[in-house]
Amino acid sequence: MDQLIHYQNVIKQILTEYEKISSQLPDPDIDEVLMFDDQRSQYLWFNIGWKNDKRVKAISVYVRIKNEKIYIEEDWTEEGIATELLRKGVPKEDIVLAFHDPETRKLTEFAVA
């Protein structure tokens, strides 16, 4: 299987599993939304709605594939999407913790870019 398609499928599977677990304790005022864009290789899990007369709009996870690597742009999960990607067989050198600046990335065991 083509690596791009494989990575797209792995990301969608992980985000779908997370959303399914999170939706077991639903908040009727907040919608959890998954957005998958295979054409642009961008994947988003976010919350949107109103709570106590305040607008709620929060990204839980934003991941994209760029230059044959998985860039984790935003990740507010407990264990981390990188951990899930490793469990699914994605090598560390194909994962970029893009929420860190490039200098800090050099200090991690993952790809810099």
TAWOKA-V553593 format. One record per backbone hydrogen bond with DSSP energy under -0.5 kcal/mol. CO is the residue of the C=O (numbers start at 1). NH is the residue of the N-H. If there is no record, write none. Layout:
co = (CO & CO)
nh = (NH & NH)
This chain:
co = (2 & 3 & 4 & 5 & 6 & 7 & 8 & 9 & 10 & 11 & 12 & 13 & 14 & 15 & 16 & 17 & 18 & 19 & 21 & 22 & 23 & 26 & 27 & 29 & 31 & 31 & 33 & 35 & 36 & 37 & 37 & 41 & 42 & 43 & 44 & 45 & 45 & 46 & 47 & 48 & 49 & 51 & 54 & 55 & 56 & 58 & 58 & 60 & 61 & 62 & 62 & 63 & 64 & 64 & 66 & 69 & 69 & 70 & 70 & 71 & 71 & 72 & 74 & 80 & 81 & 82 & 83 & 84 & 85 & 86 & 91 & 92 & 92 & 94 & 95 & 95 & 96 & 96 & 97 & 101 & 102 & 104 & 105 & 111)
nh = (6 & 7 & 8 & 9 & 10 & 11 & 12 & 13 & 14 & 15 & 16 & 17 & 18 & 19 & 20 & 21 & 22 & 23 & 24 & 25 & 26 & 28 & 30 & 50 & 33 & 48 & 46 & 44 & 38 & 41 & 42 & 65 & 37 & 63 & 35 & 60 & 61 & 33 & 58 & 31 & 56 & 54 & 51 & 57 & 49 & 47 & 60 & 76 & 45 & 73 & 74 & 43 & 66 & 71 & 69 & 66 & 71 & 72 & 96 & 64 & 73 & 99 & 62 & 84 & 85 & 86 & 87 & 88 & 90 & 89 & 94 & 95 & 111 & 70 & 97 & 111 & 72 & 98 & 100 & 105 & 106 & 107 & 108 & 97)
